[in-house]
Amino acid sequence: MTRRRVWVSAVVAALVVAVVAVVLVARHGSGTAGPELARQDGAYGWSDSFAVGDTFTDGLNLVTVTDRATGPLTLVSAKPVDAKGDNLELLGERARVVPDMLPSGYQTGWFQHVAGFPPTSGDAAGGVAVNGLVVRPSRAGEDRWIEIQIGYRVKGPGRYVRAGVEVVYRYAGETRHVVIPSHLAICAPATVACPDESAN
């Protein structure tokens, strides 16, 4: 009886480990980005103060699609990582490929932040739901990026910080992930100073 109990315990433990592994793979991707993507190594970002009740879209969360990709990438999800503070409400994420999905008549093709979410006008327009967006590989000498747009609403006074944005995608039969090192610091109310995270 004791031997059987040990065997059952071992099976249960193995099942728990397997479930945890599946959850971690689903959450973080099964592997890091390969040569199909090239992210900036150094952290970058911005900070600002907003009034309670303001909504805005954070842009410039970029990762380069290289000409070393041998097939399309399909985006699965994007989310802030290492976020701290409860004064912001996450409204959602959008994605677009630059310059493929830029609106006609665009001026610069990029934006730091714009009011509202999702953005529907000017250089910020053109984003779609992240899950299912298919990104073709770049051709030799072609400059193309995946841009993640993140919507927020300021729901109260305080300070919110984020270390980056994680993008999960499928490529060559695998689920992979990359972290864009774009940090953010948002303070409320609009009258308070909000130092950049790199200053801390």
Contact map, one row per residue, 1 for C-alpha under 8 A:
11111000000000000000000000000000000000000000000000000000000000000000000000000000000000000000000000000000000000000000000000000000000000000000000000000000000000000000000000000000000000000000000000000000
11111100000000000000000000000000000000000000000000000000000000000000000000000000000000000000000000000000000000000000000000000000000000000000000000000000000000000000000000000000000000000000000000000000
11111110000000000000000000000000000000000000000000000000000000000000000000000000000000000000000000000000000000000000000000000000000000000000000000000000000000000000000000000000000000000000000000000000
11111111000000000000000000000000000000000000000000000000000000000000000000000000000000000000000000000000000000000000000000000000000000000000000000000000000000000000000000000000000000000000000000000000
11111111100000000000000000000000000000000000000000000000000000000000000000000000000000000000000000000000000000000000000000000000000000000000000000000000000000000000000000000000000000000000000000000000
01111111110000000000000000000000000000000000000000000000000000000000000000000000000000000000000000000000000000000000000000000000000000000000000000000000000000000000000000000000000000000000000000000000
00111111111000000000000000000000000000000000000000000000000000000000000000000000000000000000000000000000000000000000000000000000000000000000000000000000000000000000000000000000000000000000000000000000
00011111111100000000000000000000000000000000000000000000000000000000000000000000000000000000000000000000000000000000000000000000000000000000000000000000000000000000000000000000000000000000000000000000
00001111111110000000000000000000000000000000000000000000000000000000000000000000000000000000000000000000000000000000000000000000000000000000000000000000000000000000000000000000000000000000000000000000
00000111111111000000000000000000000000000000000000000000000000000000000000000000000000000000000000000000000000000000000000000000000000000000000000000000000000000000000000000000000000000000000000000000
00000011111111100000000000000000000000000000000000000000000000000000000000000000000000000000000000000000000000000000000000000000000000000000000000000000000000000000000000000000000000000000000000000000
00000001111111110000000000000000000000000000000000000000000000000000000000000000000000000000000000000000000000000000000000000000000000000000000000000000000000000000000000000000000000000000000000000000
00000000111111111000000000000000000000000000000000000000000000000000000000000000000000000000000000000000000000000000000000000000000000000000000000000000000000000000000000000000000000000000000000000000
00000000011111111100000000000000000000000000000000000000000000000000000000000000000000000000000000000000000000000000000000000000000000000000000000000000000000000000000000000000000000000000000000000000
00000000001111111110000000000000000000000000000000000000000000000000000000000000000000000000000000000000000000000000000000000000000000000000000000000000000000000000000000000000000000000000000000000000
00000000000111111111000000000000000000000000000000000000000000000000000000000000000000000000000000000000000000000000000000000000000000000000000000000000000000000000000000000000000000000000000000000000
00000000000011111111100000000000000000000000000000000000000000000000000000000000000000000000000000000000000000000000000000000000000000000000000000000000000000000000000000000000000000000000000000000000
00000000000001111111110000000000000000000000000000000000000000000000000000000000000000000000000000000000000000000000000000000000000000000000000000000000000000000000000000000000000000000000000000000000
00000000000000111111111000000000000000000000000000000000000000000000000000000000000000000000000000000000000000000000000000000000000000000000000000000000000000000000000000000000000000000000000000000000
00000000000000011111111100000000000000000000000000000000000000000000000000000000000000000000000000000000000000000000000000000000000000000000000000000000000000000000000000000000000000000000000000000000
00000000000000001111111110000000000000000000000000000000000000000000000000000000000000000000000000000000000000000000000000000000000000000000000000000000000000000000000000000000000000000000000000000000
00000000000000000111111111000000000000000000000000000000000000000000000000000000000000000000000000000000000000000000000000000000000000000000000000000000000000000000000000000000000000000000000000000000
00000000000000000011111111100000000000000000000000000000000000000000000000000000000000000000000000000000000000000000000000000000000000000000000000000000000000000000000000000000000000000000000000000000
00000000000000000001111111111000000000000000000000000000000000000000000000000000000000000000000000000000000000000000000000000000000000000000000000000000000000000000000000000000000000000000000000000000
00000000000000000000111111111100000000000000000000000000000000000000000000000000000000000000000000000000000000000000000000000000000000000000000000000000000000000000000000000000000000000000000000000000
00000000000000000000011111111100000000000000000000000000000000000000000000000000000000000000000000000000000000000000000000000000000000000000000000000000000000000000000000000000000000000000000000000000
00000000000000000000001111111000000000000000000000000000000000000000000000000000000000000000000000000000000000000000000000000000000000000000000000000000000000000000000000000000000000000000000000000000
00000000000000000000000111111100000000000000000000000000000000000000000000000000000000000000000000000000000000000000000000000000000000000000000000000000000000000000000100000001100000000000000000000000
00000000000000000000000111111111000000000000000000000000000000000000000000000000000000000000000000000000000000000000000000000000000000000000000000000000000000000000000110000011100000000000000000000000
00000000000000000000000011011111000000000000000000000000000000000000000000000000000000000000000000000000000000000000000000000000000000000000000000000000000000000000000000000111100000000000000000000000
00000000000000000000000000001111100000000000000000000000000000000000000000000000000000000000000000000000000000000000000000000000000000000000000000000000000000000000000000000111100000000000000000000000
00000000000000000000000000001111110000000000000000000000000000000000000000000000000000000000000000000000000000000000000000000000000000000000000000000000000000000000000000000001110000000000000000000000
00000000000000000000000000000011111110000000000000000000000000000000000000000000000000000000000000000000000000000000000000000000000000000000000000000000000000000000000000000001110000000000000000000000
00000000000000000000000000000001111110000000000000000000000000000000000000000000000000000000000000000000000000000000000000000000000000000000000000000000000000000000000000000000000000000000000000000000
00000000000000000000000000000000111111000000000000000000000000000101100000000000000000000000000000000000000000000000000000000000000000000000000000000000000000000000000000000000000000000000000000000000
00000000000000000000000000000000111111000000000000000000000000001111110000000000000000000000000000000000000000000000000000000000000000001000000000000000000000000000000000000000000000000000000000000000
00000000000000000000000000000000111111100000000000000000000000111100100000000000000000000000000000000000000000000000000000000000000000000000000000000000000000000000000000000000000000000000000000000000
00000000000000000000000000000000001111110000000000000000000000111100000000000000000000000000000000000000000000000000000000000000000000000000000000000000000000000000000000000000000000000000000000000000
00000000000000000000000000000000000011111000000000000000000001110000000000000000000000000000000000000000000000000000000000000000000000000000000000000000000000000000000000000000010100000000000000000000
00000000000000000000000000000000000001111110000000000000000000100000000000000000000000000000000000000000000000000000000000000000000000000000000000000000000000000000000000000000000110000000000000000000
00000000000000000000000000000000000000111110000000000000000000000000000000000000000000000000000000000000000000000000000000000000000000000000000000000000000000000000000000000000000010000000000000000000
00000000000000000000000000000000000000011111000000000000000000000000000000000000000000000000000000000000000000000000000000000000000000000000000000000000000000000000000000000000000010000000000000000000
00000000000000000000000000000000000000011111100000000000000000000000000000000000000000000000000000000000000000000000000000000000000000000000000000000000000000000000000000000000000011100000000000000000
00000000000000000000000000000000000000000111110000000000000000000000000000000000000000000000000000000000000000000000000000000000000000000000000000000000000000000000000000000000000011100000000000000000
00000000000000000000000000000000000000000011111000000000000000000000000000000000000000000000000000000000000000000000000000000000000000000000000000000000000000000000000000000000000001110000000000011000
00000000000000000000000000000000000000000001111100000000000000000000000000000000000000000000000000000000000000000000000000000000000000000000000000000000000000000000000000000000000000111000000000011000
00000000000000000000000000000000000000000000111110000000000000000000000000000000000000000000000000000000000000000000000000000000000000000000000000000000000000000000000000000000000000011100000001111000
00000000000000000000000000000000000000000000011111000000000000000000000000000000000000000000000000000000000000000000000000000000000000000000000000000000000000000000000000000000000000001110000011100000
00000000000000000000000000000000000000000000001111100000000000000000000000000000000000000000000000000000000000000000000000000000000000000000000000000000000000000000000000000000000000000111111111000000
00000000000000000000000000000000000000000000000111110100000000000000000000000000000000000000000000000000000000000000000000000000000000000000000000000000010000000000000000000000000000000111111000000000
00000000000000000000000000000000000000000000000011111100000000000000000000000000000000000000000000000000000000000000000000000000000000000000000000000000010000000000000000000000000000000001110000000000
00000000000000000000000000000000000000000000000001111100000000000000000000000000000000000000000000000000000000000000000000000000000000000000000000000000011110000000000000000000000000000001110000000000
00000000000000000000000000000000000000000000000000111110000000000000000000000000000000000000000000000000000000000000000000000000000000000000000000000000111100000000000000000000000000000000000000000000
00000000000000000000000000000000000000000000000001111111000000000000000000000000000000000000000000000000000000000011000000000000000000000000000000000000110000000000000000000000000000000000000000000000
00000000000000000000000000000000000000000000000000001111100000000000000000000000000000000000000000000000000000000011100000000000000000000000000000000011110000000000000000000000000000000000000000000000
00000000000000000000000000000000000000000000000000000111110000000000000000000000000000000000000000000000000000001111100000000000000000000000000000000011100000000000000000000000000000000000000000000000
00000000000000000000000000000000000000000000000000000011111000000000000000000000000000000000000000000000000000001111111000000000000000000000000000001111000000000000000000000000000000000000000000000000
00000000000000000000000000000000000000000000000000000001111110000000000000000000000000000000000000000000000000011100000000000000000000000000000000001111000000000000000000000000000000000000000000000000
00000000000000000000000000000000000000000000000000000000111110000000000000000000000000000000000000000000000001111000000000010000000000000000000000111100000000000000000000000000000000000000000000000000
00000000000000000000000000000000000000000000000000000000011111000000000000000000000000000000000000000000000001110000000000000000000000000000000000111000000000000000000000000000000001000000000000000000
00000000000000000000000000000000000000000000000000000000011111100000000000000000000000000000000000000000000000000000000000000000000000000000000000111000000000000000100000000000000101000000000000000000
00000000000000000000000000000000000000100000000000000000000111110000000000000000000000000000000000000000000000000000000000000000000000000000000011110000000000000000000000000000000100000000000000000000
00000000000000000000000000000000000011110000000000000000000011111000000000000000000000000000000000000000000000000000000000000000000000000000000011100000000000000000000000000000000100000000000000000000
00000000000000000000000000000000000011100000000000000000000001111100000000000000000000000000000000000000000000000000000000000000000000000000001111000000000000000000000000000000000000000000000000000000
00000000000000000000000000000000000111000000000000000000000000111110100000000000000000000000000000000000000000000000000000000000000000001100001111000000000000000000000000000000000000000000000000000000
00000000000000000000000000000000001111000000000000000000000000011111100000000000000000000000000000000000000000000000000000000000000000001110001100000000000000000000000000000000000000000000000000000000
00000000000000000000000000000000000100000000000000000000000000001111110000000000000000000000000000000000000000000000000000000000000000001111110000000000000000000000000000000000000000000000000000000000
00000000000000000000000000000000001100000000000000000000000000000111110000000000000000000000000000000000000000000000000000000000000000001100000000000000000000000000000000000000000000000000000000000000
00000000000000000000000000000000001110000000000000000000000000001111111100000000000000000000000000000000000000000000000000000000000000001100000000000000000000000000000000000000000000000000000000000000
00000000000000000000000000000000000100000000000000000000000000000011111100000000000000000000000000000000000000000000000000000000000000001000000000000000000000000000000000000000000000000000000000000000
00000000000000000000000000000000000000000000000000000000000000000000111110000000000000000000000000000000000000000000000000000000000000011000000000000000000000000000000000110000000000000000000000000000
00000000000000000000000000000000000000000000000000000000000000000000111111000000000000000000000000000000000000000000000000000000000001111000000000000000000000000000000000100000000000000000000000000000
00000000000000000000000000000000000000000000000000000000000000000000001111100000000000000000000000000000000000000000000000000000000001111000000000000000000000000000000011110000000000000000000000000000
00000000000000000000000000000000000000000000000000000000000000000000000111110000000000000000000000000000000000000000000000000000001111100000000000000000000000000000000011100000000000000000000000000000
00000000000000000000000000000000000000000000000000000000000000000000000011111000000000000000000000000000000000000000000000000000011111100000000000000000000000000000001111000000000000000000000000000000
00000000000000000000000000000000000000000000000000000000000000000000000001111100000000000000000000000000000000000000000000000000011110000000000000000000000000000000001111000000000000000000000000000000
00000000000000000000000000000000000000000000000000000000000000000000000000111110000000000000000000000000000000000000000000000000011000000000000000000000000000000000001110000000000000000000000000000000
00000000000000000000000000000000000000000000000000000000000000000000000000011111000000000000100000000000000000000000000000000000010000000000000000010000000000000000111100000000000000000000000000000000
00000000000000000000000000000000000000000000000000000000000000000000000000001111100000000000100000000000000000000000000000000000000000000000000000000000000000000000111000000000000000000000000000000000
00000000000000000000000000000000000000000000000000000000000000000000000000000111111000000000000000000000000000000000000000000000000000000000000000000000000000000111110000000000000000000000000000000000
00000000000000000000000000000000000000000000000000000000000000000000000000000011111000000000000000000000000000000000000000000000000000000000000000000000000000000111110000000000000000000000000000000000
00000000000000000000000000000000000000000000000000000000000000000000000000000001111100000000000000000000000000000000000000000000000000000000000000000000000000001111000000000000000000000000000000000000
00000000000000000000000000000000000000000000000000000000000000000000000000000001111110000000000000000000000000000000000000000000000000000000000000000000000000011110000000000000000000000000000000000000
00000000000000000000000000000000000000000000000000000000000000000000000000000000011111000000000000000000000000000000000000000000000000000000000000000000000000011100000000000000000000000000000000000000
00000000000000000000000000000000000000000000000000000000000000000000000000000000001111110000000000000000000000000000000000000000000000000000000000000000000001111000000000000000000000000000000000000000
00000000000000000000000000000000000000000000000000000000000000000000000000000000000111111000000000000000000000000000000000000000000000000000000000000000000101110000000000000000000000000000000000000000
00000000000000000000000000000000000000000000000000000000000000000000000000000000000011111000000000000000000000000000000000000000000000000000000000000000011111110000000000000000000000000001000000000000
00000000000000000000000000000000000000000000000000000000000000000000000000000000000011111100000000000000000000000000000000000000000000000000000000000001111100010000000000000000000000000000000000000000
00000000000000000000000000000000000000000000000000000000000000000000000000000000000001111110000000000000000000000000000000000000000000000000000000000001111000000000000000000000000000000000000000000000
00000000000000000000000000000000000000000000000000000000000000000000000000000000000000011111000000000000000000000000000000000000000000000000000000000111100000000000000000000000000000000000000000000000
00000000000000000000000000000000000000000000000000000000000000000000000000000000000000001111100000000000000000000000100000000000000000000000000000000111100000000000000000000000000000000000000000000000
00000000000000000000000000000000000000000000000000000000000000000000000000000000000000000111110000000000000000000000000000000000000000000000000000000111000000000000000000000000000000000000000000000000
00000000000000000000000000000000000000000000000000000000000000000000000000000110000000000011111000000000000000000000000000000000110000000000000000011110000000000000000000000000000000000000000000000000
00000000000000000000000000000000000000000000000000000000000000000000000000000000000000000001111100000000000000000000010000000011110000000000000000011100000000000000000000000000000000000000000000000000
00000000000000000000000000000000000000000000000000000000000000000000000000000000000000000000111110000000000000000000000000000011110010000000000001111000000000000000000000000000000000000000000000000000
00000000000000000000000000000000000000000000000000000000000000000000000000000000000000000000011111011100000000000000000000000111000000000000000001110000000000000000000000000000000000000000000000000000
00000000000000000000000000000000000000000000000000000000000000000000000000000000000000000000001111111100000000000000000000000000000000100000000111100000000000000000000000000000000000000000000000000000
00000000000000000000000000000000000000000000000000000000000000000000000000000000000000000000000111111100000010000000000000000000000000000000000111100000000000000000000000000000000000000000000000000000
00000000000000000000000000000000000000000000000000000000000000000000000000000000000000000000000011111100000010000000000000000000000000000000000110000000000000000000000000000000000000000000000000000000
00000000000000000000000000000000000000000000000000000000000000000000000000000000000000000000000111111100000000000000000000000000000000000000000100000000000000000000000000000000000000000000000000000000
00000000000000000000000000000000000000000000000000000000000000000000000000000000000000000000000111111110000000000000000000000110000000000000000000000000000000000000000000000000000000000000000000000000
00000000000000000000000000000000000000000000000000000000000000000000000000000000000000000000000111111111010010000000000000111100000000000000000000000000000000000000000000000000000000000000000000000000
00000000000000000000000000000000000000000000000000000000000000000000000000000000000000000000000000001111110000000000000001101100000000000000000000000000000000000000000000000000000000000000000000000000
00000000000000000000000000000000000000000000000000000000000000000000000000000000000000000000000000000111110000000000000000000000000000000000000000000000000000000000000000000000000000000000000000000000
00000000000000000000000000000000000000000000000000000000000000000000000000000000000000000000000000000011111000000000000000000000000000000000000000000000000000000000000000000000000000000000000000000000
00000000000000000000000000000000000000000000000000000000000000000000000000000000000000000000000000000111111110000000000001100000000000000000000000000000000000000000000000000000000000000000000000000000
00000000000000000000000000000000000000000000000000000000000000000000000000000000000000000000000000000000111110000000000000100000000000000000000000000000000000000000000000000000000000000000000000000000
00000000000000000000000000000000000000000000000000000000000000000000000000000000000000000000000000000000011111100000000000100000000000000000000000000000000000000000000000000000000000000000000000000000
00000000000000000000000000000000000000000000000000000000000000000000000000000000000000000000000001100100011111100000000000110000000000000000000000000000000000000000000000000000000000000000000000000000
00000000000000000000000000000000000000000000000000000000001100000000000000000000000000000000000000000000000111110000000000110000000000000000000000000000000000000000000000000000000000000000000000000000
00000000000000000000000000000000000000000000000000000000001100000000000000000000000000000000000000000000000111111100000000110000000000000000000000000000000000000000000000000000000000000000000000000000
00000000000000000000000000000000000000000000000000000000011100000000000000000000000000000000000000000000000001111100000000000000000000000000000000000000000000000000000000000000000000000000000000000000
00000000000000000000000000000000000000000000000000000001111000000000000000000000000000000000000000000000000000111110000000000000000000000000000000000000000000000000000000000000000000000000000000000000
00000000000000000000000000000000000000000000000000000001110000000000000000000000000000000000000000000000000000111111001000010000000000000000000000000000000000000000000000000000000000000000000000000000
00000000000000000000000000000000000000000000000000000111100000000000000000000000000000000000000000000000000000001111101000000000000000000000000000000000000000000000000000000000000000000000000000000000
00000000000000000000000000000000000000000000000000000111100000000000000000000000000000000000000000000000000000000111111000000000000000000000000000000010000000000000000000000000000000000000000000000000
00000000000000000000000000000000000000000000000000000011100000000000000000000000000000000010000000000000000000000011111000000000000000000000000000000011000000000000000000000000000000000000000000000000
00000000000000000000000000000000000000000000000000000000100000000000000000000000000000000000010000000000000000000001111100000010000000000000000000000010000000000000000000000000000000000000000000000000
00000000000000000000000000000000000000000000000000000000100000000000000000000000000000000000000000000000000000000111111110011110000000000000000000000000000000000000000000000000000000000000000000000000
00000000000000000000000000000000000000000000000000000000000000000000000000000000000000000000000000000000000000000000011111011100000000000000000000000000000000000000000000000000000000000000000000000000
00000000000000000000000000000000000000000000000000000000000000000000000000000000000000000000000000000000000000000000001111111000000000000000000000000000000000000000000000000000000000000000000000000000
00000000000000000000000000000000000000000000000000000000000000000000000000000000000000000000000000000010010000000000000111111000000000000000000000000000000000000000000000000000000000000000000000000000
00000000000000000000000000000000000000000000000000000000000000000000000000000000000000000000000000000110011111100000000011111000000000000000000000000000000000000000000000000000000000000000000000000000
00000000000000000000000000000000000000000000000000000000001000000000000000000000000000000000000000000100000011100100001111111110000000000000000000000000000000000000000000000000000000000000000000000000
00000000000000000000000000000000000000000000000000000000000000000000000000000000000000000000000000000110000000000000001111111110000000000000000000000000000000000000000000000000000000000000000000000000
00000000000000000000000000000000000000000000000000000000000000000000000000000000000000000000000100001110000000000000001100011111000000000000000000000000000000000000000000000000000000000000000000000000
00000000000000000000000000000000000000000000000000000000000000000000000000000000000000000000011100001000000000000000011000011111100000000000000000001000000000000000000000000000000000000000000000000000
00000000000000000000000000000000000000000000000000000000000000000000000000000000000000000000011100000000000000000000000000000111110010000000000000000000000000000000000000000000000000000000000000000000
00000000000000000000000000000000000000000000000000000000000000000000000000000000000000000000111000000000000000000000000000000011111110000000000000000000000000000000000000000000000000000000000000000000
00000000000000000000000000000000000000000000000000000000000000000000000000111100000000000000111000000000000000000000000000000001111110000000000000000000000000000000000000000000000000000000000000000000
00000000000000000000000000000000000000000000000000000000000000000000000001111000000000000000000000000000000000000000000000000000111110000000000000000000000000000000000000000000000000000000000000000000
00000000000000000000000000000000000000000000000000000000000000000000000001110000000000000000000000000000000000000000000000000000111111000000000000000000000000000000000000000000000000000000000000000000
00000000000000000000000000000000000000000000000000000000000000000000000001110000000000000000001000000000000000000000000000000001111111100000000000000000000000000000000000000000000000000000000000000000
00000000000000000000000000000000000000000000000000000000000000000000000111100000000000000000000000000000000000000000000000000000000111110000000000000000000000000000000000000000000000000000000000000000
00000000000000000000000000000000000000000000000000000000000000000000000111100000000000000000000010000000000000000000000000000000000011111000000000000000000000000000000000000000000000000000000000000000
00000000000000000000000000000000000000000000000000000000000000000000001110000000000000000000000000000000000000000000000000000000000001111100000000000000000000000000000000000000000000000000000000000000
00000000000000000000000000000000000100000000000000000000000000001111111110000000000000000000000000000000000000000000000000000000000000111110000000000000000000000000000000000000000000000000000000000000
00000000000000000000000000000000000000000000000000000000000000001111100000000000000000000000000000000000000000000000000000000000000000011111011100000000000000000000000000000000000000000000000000000000
00000000000000000000000000000000000000000000000000000000000000000110000000000000000000000000000000000000000000000000000000000000000000001111110000000000000000000000000000000000000000000000000000000000
00000000000000000000000000000000000000000000000000000000000000000010000000000000000000000000000000000000000000000000000000000000000000000111110000000000000000000000000000000000000000000000000000000000
00000000000000000000000000000000000000000000000000000000000000000010000000000000000000000000000000000000000000000000000000000000000000000011111000000000000000000000000000000000000000000000000000000000
00000000000000000000000000000000000000000000000000000000000000000010000000000000000000000000000000000000000000000000000000000000000000000111111100000000000000000000000000000000000000000000000000000000
00000000000000000000000000000000000000000000000000000000000000011100000000000000000000000000000000000000000000000000000000000000000000000100111110000000000000000000000000000000000000000000000000000000
00000000000000000000000000000000000000000000000000000000000000011100000000000000000000000000000011110000000000000000000000000000000000000100011111000000000000000000000000000000000000000000000000000000
00000000000000000000000000000000000000000000000000000000000001111000000000000000000000000000000011100000000000000000000000000000000000000000001111100000000000000000000000000000000000000000000000000000
00000000000000000000000000000000000000000000000000000000000001111000000000000000000000000000001111000000000000000000000000000000000000000000000111110000000000000000000000000000000000000000000000000000
00000000000000000000000000000000000000000000000000000000001111100000000000000000000000000000001111000000000000000000000000000000000000000000000011111000000000000000000000000000000000000000000000000000
00000000000000000000000000000000000000000000000000000000001111000000000000000100000000000000111100000000000000000000000000000000000000000000000001111100000000000000000000000000000000000000000000000000
00000000000000000000000000000000000000000000000000000000111110000000000000000000000000000000111000000000000000000000000000000010000000000000000000111110000000000000000000000000000000000000000000000000
00000000000000000000000000000000000000000000000000000000111000000000000000000000000000000111110000000000000000000000000000000000000000000000000000011111000000000000000000000000000000000000000000000000
00000000000000000000000000000000000000000000000000000011110000000000000000000000000000000111100000000000000000000001110000000000000000000000000000001111100000000000000000000000000000000000000000000000
00000000000000000000000000000000000000000000000000000011110000000000000000000000000000011111000000000000000000000000100000000000000000000000000000000111110000000000000000000000000000000000000000000000
00000000000000000000000000000000000000000000000000001111000000000000000000000000000000011110000000000000000000000000000000000000000000000000000000000011111000000000000000000000000000000000000000000000
00000000000000000000000000000000000000000000000001111110000000000000000000000000000000111000000000000000000000000000000000000000000000000000000000000001111110000000000000000000000000000001000000000000
00000000000000000000000000000000000000000000000000011000000000000000000000000000000000111000000000000000000000000000000000000000000000000000000000000000111110000000000000000000000000000000000000000000
00000000000000000000000000000000000000000000000000011000000000000000000000000000000001110000000000000000000000000000000000000000000000000000000000000000011111000000000000000000000000000001100000000000
00000000000000000000000000000000000000000000000000010000000000000000000000000000000000100000000000000000000000000000000000000000000000000000000000000000011111100000000000000000000000000011100000000000
00000000000000000000000000000000000000000000000000000000000000000000000000000000000011100000000000000000000000000000000000000000000000000000000000000000000111110000000000000000000000000011100000000000
00000000000000000000000000000000000000000000000000000000000000000000000000000000000011100000000000000000000000000000000000000000000000000000000000000000000011111000000000000000000000001111000001000000
00000000000000000000000000000000000000000000000000000000000000000000000000000000001111110000000000000000000000000000000000000000000000000000000000000000000001111100000000000000000000011110000000000000
00000000000000000000000000000000000000000000000000000000000000000000000000000000011110000000000000000000000000000000000000000000000000000000000000000000000000111110000000000000000000111100000000001000
00000000000000000000000000000000000000000000000000000000000000000000000000000001111100000000000000000000000000000000000000000000000000000000000000000000000000011111000000000000000000111000000000000000
00000000000000000000000000000000000000000000000000000000000000000000000000000001111000000000000000000000000000000000000000000000000000000000000000000000000000001111100000000000000011110000000000000000
00000000000000000000000000000000000000000000000000000000000000000000000000000001110000000000000000000000000000000000000000000000000000000000000000000000000000000111110000000000001111110000000000000000
00000000000000000000000000000000000000000000000000000000000010000000000000000111100000000000000000000000000000000000000000000000000000000000000000000000000000000011111000000000001111000000000000000000
00000000000000000000000000000000000000000000000000000000000000000000000000000111100000000000000000000000000000000000000000000000000000000000000000000000000000000001111100000000111100000000000000000000
00000000000000000000000000000000000000000000000000000000000000000000000000111110000000000000000000000000000000000000000000000000000000000000000000000000000000000000111110000000111100000000000000000000
00000000000000000000000000011000000000000000000000000000000000000000000000111100000000000000000000000000000000000000000000000000000000000000000000000000000000000000011111000011110000000000000000000000
00000000000000000000000000001000000000000000000000000000000000000000000011111000000000000000000000000000000000000000000000000000000000000000000000000000000000000000001111100011100000000000000000000000
00000000000000000000000000000000000000000000000000000000000000000000000011110000000000000000000000000000000000000000000000000000000000000000000000000000000000000000000111111111000000000000000000000000
00000000000000000000000000000000000000000000000000000000000000000000001111000000000000000000000000000000000000000000000000000000000000000000000000000000000000000000000011111111000000000000000000000000
00000000000000000000000000000000000000000000000000000000000000000000001010000000000000000000000000000000000000000000000000000000000000000000000000000000000000000000000001111100000000000000000000000000
00000000000000000000000000000000000000000000000000000000000000000000000000000000000000000000000000000000000000000000000000000000000000000000000000000000000000000000000001111110000000000000000000000000
00000000000000000000000000000110000000000000000000000000000000000000000000000000000000000000000000000000000000000000000000000000000000000000000000000000000000000000000001111111000000000000000000000000
00000000000000000000000000001110000000000000000000000000000000000000000000000000000000000000000000000000000000000000000000000000000000000000000000000000000000000000000111101111100000000000000000000000
00000000000000000000000000011111100000000000000000000000000000000000000000000000000000000000000000000000000000000000000000000000000000000000000000000000000000000000000111100111110000000000000000000000
00000000000000000000000000011111100000000000000000000000000000000000000000000000000000000000000000000000000000000000000000000000000000000000000000000000000000000000011110000011111000000000000000000000
00000000000000000000000000000001100000100000000000000000000000000000000000000000000000000000000000000000000000000000000000000000000000000000000000000000000000000000011100000001111100000000000000000000
00000000000000000000000000000000000000000000000000000000000000000000000000000000000000000000000000000000000000000000000000000000000000000000000000000000000000000001111000000000111110000000000000000000
00000000000000000000000000000000000000110000000000000000000011100000000000000000000000000000000000000000000000000000000000000000000000000000000000000000000000000001111000000000011111000000000000000000
00000000000000000000000000000000000000011111000000000000000000000000000000000000000000000000000000000000000000000000000000000000000000000000000000000000000000000011100000000000001111100000000000000000
00000000000000000000000000000000000000000011100000000000000110000000000000000000000000000000000000000000000000000000000000000000000000000000000000000000000000000011100000000000000111110000000000000000
00000000000000000000000000000000000000000011110000000000000000000000000000000000000000000000000000000000000000000000000000000000000000000000000000000000000000001111000000000000000011111000000000001000
00000000000000000000000000000000000000000000111000000000000000000000000000000000000000000000000000000000000000000000000000000000000000000000000000000000000000011111000000000000000001111100000000011000
00000000000000000000000000000000000000000000011100000000000000000000000000000000000000000000000000000000000000000000000000000000000000000000000000000000000000111100000000000000000000111110000001111000
00000000000000000000000000000000000000000000001111000000000000000000000000000000000000000000000000000000000000000000000000000000000000000000000000000000000000111000000000000000000000011111000001000000
00000000000000000000000000000000000000000000000111000000000000000000000000000000000000000000000000000000000000000000000000000000000000000000000000000000000011110000000000000000000000001111110111000000
00000000000000000000000000000000000000000000000011110000000000000000000000000000000000100000000000000000000000000000000000000000000000000000000000000000010111100000000000000000000000000111111100000000
00000000000000000000000000000000000000000000000011110000000000000000000000000000000000000000000000000000000000000000000000000000000000000000000000000000000111000000000000000000000000000011111100000000
00000000000000000000000000000000000000000000000011110000000000000000000000000000000000000000000000000000000000000000000000000000000000000000000000000000000000000000000000000000000000000011111100000000
00000000000000000000000000000000000000000000000011000000000000000000000000000000000000000000000000000000000000000000000000000000000000000000000000000000000000000000000000000000000000000001111110000000
00000000000000000000000000000000000000000000000010000000000000000000000000000000000000000000000000000000000000000000000000000000000000000000000000000000000000000000000000000000000000000011111111000000
00000000000000000000000000000000000000000000000110000000000000000000000000000000000000000000000000000000000000000000000000000000000000000000000000000000000000000000000000000000000000000010001111100000
00000000000000000000000000000000000000000000001110000000000000000000000000000000000000000000000000000000000000000000000000000000000000000000000000000000000000100000000000000000000000001110000111110000
00000000000000000000000000000000000000000000001100000000000000000000000000000000000000000000000000000000000000000000000000000000000000000000000000000000000000000000000000000000000000001000000011111011
00000000000000000000000000000000000000000000111000000000000000000000000000000000000000000000000000000000000000000000000000000000000000000000000000000000000000000000000000000000000000011000000001111111
00000000000000000000000000000000000000000000111000000000000000000000000000000000000000000000000000000000000000000000000000000000000000000000000000000000000000001000000000000000000000111000000000111111
00000000000000000000000000000000000000000000000000000000000000000000000000000000000000000000000000000000000000000000000000000000000000000000000000000000000000000000000000000000000000000000000000011111
00000000000000000000000000000000000000000000000000000000000000000000000000000000000000000000000000000000000000000000000000000000000000000000000000000000000000000000000000000000000000000000000000111111
00000000000000000000000000000000000000000000000000000000000000000000000000000000000000000000000000000000000000000000000000000000000000000000000000000000000000000000000000000000000000000000000000111111
